[in-house]
Amino acid sequence: MRLLGQIATRLISYILVIAFGLTVVFFVPRFAPNDPVEAMLAKVSSQGAYMDAAQSDALRASLTDAFGLQGSLLTQYWNFVKRIVLTGDFGPSLAMYPTPVSQLIAQALPWTFGLLLTSTLIAWVLGNFVGLWAGWRPNRASSRIMEGLAIVVYPIPYYILALVLSILFSYVWPIFPLTASVHGAPWSFAFIKSVIWNSILPALSIVLVVFGWWVISSKAQTTQLAEEEFVRYARLKGLGDGRILTRYVLPNAILPQITFLALQIGLMFNGSIVTEILFEYPGLGHLIYMAVIQGDYNLLMGTISLSIIAVATATMIIDLIYPLLDPRIRAR
């Protein structure tokens, strides 16, 4: 019963976080100075189309209805929530009308998911491995060098490191492309090769920053555990260092890192968005940037809403599986 209560508490928190996030996402763009309907009318007029006052009013009313901007703010909010919950429909893109927002998100989501998932796994595994070794052998030169590099890299913001990598490897040494440019038929060998090649710099900028945090955190955990009584007892029993490290230290050092991973998902996602904007990577970050620049309410609400749901869901999943990994939590 206690387990069910904990799950229910997590689910309630999950729903409240998403509800609050969606509410903020809906109301904030409404206070922006851009008027998407007037922008669309100006776009139509700039293309040479002539409309009298009646036609202009009719088109304005039609666009207001299509964009979900009819009625009071509360009416628009209620309709917005119903569309998301029942159909997952964010309406048409205002800047790329009449393309549905869901179609644009479906095209961009695999790029962001692939970039973030790959970068997170590489940084987490590599950072924890290096930190574990540095904490277990703190006096070795290699451990000190890796810890020093982690301390230097960790405080650097994502966008600064991305700019430095872009300047070095796209201008000074033109090895990688400055902006993403994919070639080949979908899912062909040339296409996959092009995707990987265009993703190296964005992924590297995320991996290096997150790697520094995992090294520092893992080293601190390992150094503390190496002085625990159960480790000393294992040494007195005559167990080798390799077995002590893998059977006693590693399981206890990795558990807090799983908790930190849940806390870091949101920050890593933010870093991924900034990186995508800088490299013009065709993911959700680039869509959010274009939506802000063009005053596209629907696209902005759709991309950020999906981002909130994705981050909250990933955090909840890690939170729910943590008791399965830590017997101390199950015992409570």
C-alpha positions in Angstrom: 0.0 0.0 0.0 2.9 2.4 0.8 4.3 1.7 -2.7 1.0 2.5 -4.3 0.8 5.7 -2.3 4.3 6.8 -3.5 3.3 6.1 -7.1 0.1 8.0 -6.7 2.0 11.0 -5.2 4.5 10.9 -8.1 1.6 10.8 -10.7 -0.1 13.7 -9.0 3.1 15.8 -9.0 3.6 14.8 -12.7 0.1 16.0 -13.6 0.5 19.3 -11.7 3.9 20.1 -13.3 2.5 19.5 -16.8 -0.7 21.5 -16.0 1.4 24.5 -14.6 3.8 24.3 -17.6 0.9 24.3 -20.2 -0.7 27.2 -18.4 2.4 29.3 -18.6 3.1 28.3 -22.2 -0.4 29.4 -23.2 -0.5 32.8 -21.5 3.1 34.1 -22.0 2.9 34.3 -25.9 -0.4 36.2 -25.6 1.5 39.1 -24.0 4.0 39.3 -26.9 3.7 42.4 -29.2 3.3 40.2 -32.3 -0.2 39.7 -33.8 -0.1 36.6 -35.9 -3.4 37.4 -37.7 -2.2 40.8 -38.8 1.2 39.3 -39.8 -0.6 36.8 -42.0 -2.7 39.6 -43.6 0.4 41.6 -44.2 2.0 38.6 -45.8 -1.0 38.1 -48.1 -0.9 41.8 -49.1 2.8 41.7 -49.7 2.3 39.0 -52.3 0.2 41.3 -54.5 -3.3 40.1 -53.5 -5.9 42.8 -53.5 -8.7 42.7 -50.9 -11.4 45.2 -50.1 -12.4 45.9 -46.5 -15.1 43.2 -46.4 -12.8 40.6 -47.8 -10.1 41.6 -45.4 -12.5 41.4 -42.4 -13.7 38.0 -43.6 -10.1 36.7 -43.9 -9.3 38.1 -40.5 -12.2 36.3 -38.9 -11.3 33.1 -40.7 -7.7 33.2 -39.5 -8.7 34.1 -36.0 -10.9 31.0 -35.9 -8.3 28.8 -37.5 -5.6 29.9 -35.1 -7.8 29.4 -32.0 -7.8 33.1 -31.1 -11.6 33.6 -30.9 -13.2 34.5 -27.6 -11.7 35.6 -24.3 -8.4 34.3 -22.9 -10.2 31.8 -20.7 -12.2 30.5 -23.6 -9.0 30.2 -25.7 -7.3 28.4 -22.8 -10.1 25.9 -22.3 -10.2 25.1 -26.0 -6.3 24.8 -26.0 -6.4 22.3 -23.1 -9.2 20.3 -24.8 -7.4 20.1 -28.1 -4.1 18.9 -26.4 -5.7 16.4 -24.1 -8.2 14.9 -26.5 -6.5 15.1 -29.9 -3.0 16.3 -29.4 -3.8 19.0 -32.0 -1.9 22.3 -31.7 -3.6 23.8 -34.8 -1.9 25.1 -37.9 1.4 26.9 -37.9 0.9 30.6 -38.2 4.1 31.3 -40.0 3.9 28.2 -42.3 0.1 28.1 -42.7 -1.6 25.8 -43.3 1.0 23.2 -42.2 -0.1 21.6 -38.9 2.1 22.1 -35.9 2.1 18.4 -35.2 3.6 17.7 -38.6 6.4 20.1 -38.0 7.1 18.6 -34.5 7.0 15.1 -36.0 9.7 16.1 -38.4 11.9 17.8 -35.8 11.4 15.4 -32.8 13.7 12.5 -34.0 16.6 15.0 -34.4 16.3 16.3 -30.9 15.6 12.9 -29.4 18.6 11.3 -31.2 21.0 14.2 -30.3 19.9 14.4 -26.6 19.7 10.6 -26.0 23.1 9.9 -27.5 24.8 12.8 -25.8 23.3 12.0 -22.4 24.2 8.3 -22.5 27.8 9.0 -23.7 28.4 11.7 -21.1 26.8 9.8 -18.3 28.6 6.5 -18.9 32.0 8.0 -19.7 31.8 10.6 -17.0 30.9 8.1 -14.3 33.6 5.7 -15.5 36.3 8.4 -15.4 35.1 9.8 -12.1 35.0 6.3 -10.5 38.6 5.7 -11.6 39.8 9.1 -10.4 38.1 8.7 -7.0 39.5 5.2 -6.6 43.1 6.2 -7.6 43.2 9.9 -6.7 47.0 10.2 -6.5 47.7 9.0 -10.1 48.6 11.6 -12.7 45.9 10.4 -15.1 43.3 10.9 -12.4 44.4 14.4 -11.6 44.6 15.4 -15.3 41.0 14.1 -15.9 39.7 15.8 -12.8 41.4 19.1 -13.8 39.9 18.9 -17.3 36.4 18.3 -15.8 36.8 21.3 -13.5 37.8 23.5 -16.4 35.1 22.3 -18.8 32.1 22.0 -16.4 31.5 25.8 -15.7 31.5 26.7 -19.4 28.0 27.5 -20.7 26.7 25.4 -23.5 26.5 28.3 -26.0 30.1 29.4 -25.3 31.5 26.0 -25.8 29.4 25.5 -28.9 30.7 28.8 -30.4 34.3 27.8 -29.6 33.9 24.4 -31.2 32.2 26.0 -34.2 35.0 28.5 -34.7 37.7 25.9 -34.3 36.3 23.1 -36.3 34.3 25.0 -38.9 36.4 28.1 -39.6 40.0 27.6 -38.3 40.0 23.9 -39.3 37.1 23.4 -41.7 36.4 19.8 -40.7 32.8 19.8 -39.8 29.9 21.8 -41.4 28.9 25.0 -39.7 25.2 24.3 -40.2 23.3 21.0 -40.6 22.9 19.9 -44.2 21.6 16.4 -44.7 21.9 14.6 -48.1 20.6 11.3 -49.5 17.3 9.4 -49.5 15.7 8.9 -46.1 17.3 6.1 -44.1 19.8 5.3 -46.8 23.5 4.8 -45.9 24.3 8.2 -47.3 21.5 9.8 -45.3 22.6 8.1 -42.0 26.2 9.0 -42.6 25.2 12.6 -43.3 23.1 12.8 -40.1 26.0 11.5 -37.9 28.5 13.8 -39.5 26.3 16.9 -39.0 25.5 15.8 -35.4 29.1 15.5 -34.2 29.8 19.1 -33.2 26.4 19.7 -31.5 26.7 16.4 -29.6 30.3 17.2 -28.6 29.3 20.6 -27.1 26.7 18.9 -24.9 28.9 15.9 -24.0 31.9 17.9 -22.9 29.9 20.1 -20.5 27.8 17.3 -19.0 30.9 15.0 -18.9 32.6 17.5 -16.5 29.7 17.4 -14.0 29.6 13.6 -14.0 33.3 13.2 -13.4 33.3 15.6 -10.5 30.2 14.1 -8.9 31.3 10.5 -9.4 34.8 11.2 -8.0 33.3 12.7 -4.9 31.0 9.7 -4.4 33.8 7.2 -4.9 36.3 9.0 -2.7 33.8 9.0 0.1 32.9 5.4 -0.3 36.5 4.3 -0.4 36.8 5.3 3.3 33.7 3.5 4.4 33.9 0.6 6.9 32.5 -2.0 4.5 35.3 -1.2 2.0 38.0 -1.5 4.7 36.4 -4.8 5.9 36.6 -6.1 2.3 40.3 -5.2 2.1 40.9 -7.0 5.4 39.2 -10.1 4.0 41.8 -10.1 1.2 39.6 -9.2 -1.7 41.3 -7.6 -4.7 40.9 -4.0 -5.6 39.0 -4.9 -8.8 36.4 -6.9 -7.0 36.0 -4.3 -4.2 35.5 -1.6 -6.9 33.0 -3.5 -9.0 31.0 -5.3 -6.2 31.1 -2.8 -3.4 31.9 0.7 -4.5 30.3 0.9 -8.0 26.8 -0.2 -7.0 26.7 2.4 -4.2 28.4 5.2 -6.2 26.1 4.8 -9.2 22.8 5.1 -7.3 23.1 8.9 -6.5 24.2 9.4 -10.1 20.8 8.0 -11.3 19.1 10.6 -9.0 21.3 13.4 -10.4 20.4 12.2 -13.9 16.7 12.8 -13.3 17.6 16.3 -11.9 19.8 17.1 -14.9 17.5 16.1 -17.7 15.8 19.5 -17.8 19.2 21.3 -17.9 20.5 19.0 -20.6 17.4 19.6 -22.7 17.9 23.4 -22.3 21.4 23.0 -23.5 20.3 20.9 -26.4 17.9 23.6 -27.5 20.6 26.3 -27.3 23.0 24.1 -29.2 20.4 23.4 -32.0 19.8 27.1 -32.4 23.5 27.9 -32.7 24.2 25.1 -35.2 20.8 25.5 -37.0 20.2 21.9 -36.2 16.7 20.9 -37.4 15.3 19.9 -34.1 12.8 21.3 -31.6 15.3 24.0 -30.5 15.4 25.5 -34.0 11.6 25.3 -34.3 11.2 27.2 -31.0 13.6 29.9 -32.2 11.7 30.3 -35.5 8.4 30.4 -33.6 9.7 33.2 -31.3 11.1 35.2 -34.2 8.0 34.9 -36.4 5.5 35.3 -33.5 4.0 31.8 -34.3 1.8 31.2 -31.2 0.7 27.7 -32.1 4.2 26.4 -33.0 5.7 27.9 -29.9 3.0 26.4 -27.7 3.3 23.1 -29.4 7.1 22.7 -29.2 7.4 24.0 -25.6 4.4 21.9 -24.4 5.9 18.8 -25.9 9.2 19.6 -24.3 7.6 20.0 -20.9 5.7 16.7 -21.2 8.9 14.9 -22.4 11.1 16.2 -19.6 8.5 15.6 -16.9 7.8 12.1 -18.2 11.5 11.1 -18.3 12.0 12.4 -14.8 9.0 10.5 -13.5 10.1 7.3 -15.1 13.6 7.5 -13.5 11.9 8.4 -10.2 9.6 5.4 -10.4 12.3 2.8 -11.3 14.8 4.1 -8.7 13.2 1.9 -5.9 13.8 -1.1 -8.1 17.5 -0.3 -8.1 18.0 0.7 -4.5 17.0 -2.0 -2.0 17.1 0.6 0.8 14.2 2.5 -0.7 12.2 -0.7 -1.1 12.8 -1.6 2.5 11.2 1.6 3.7 
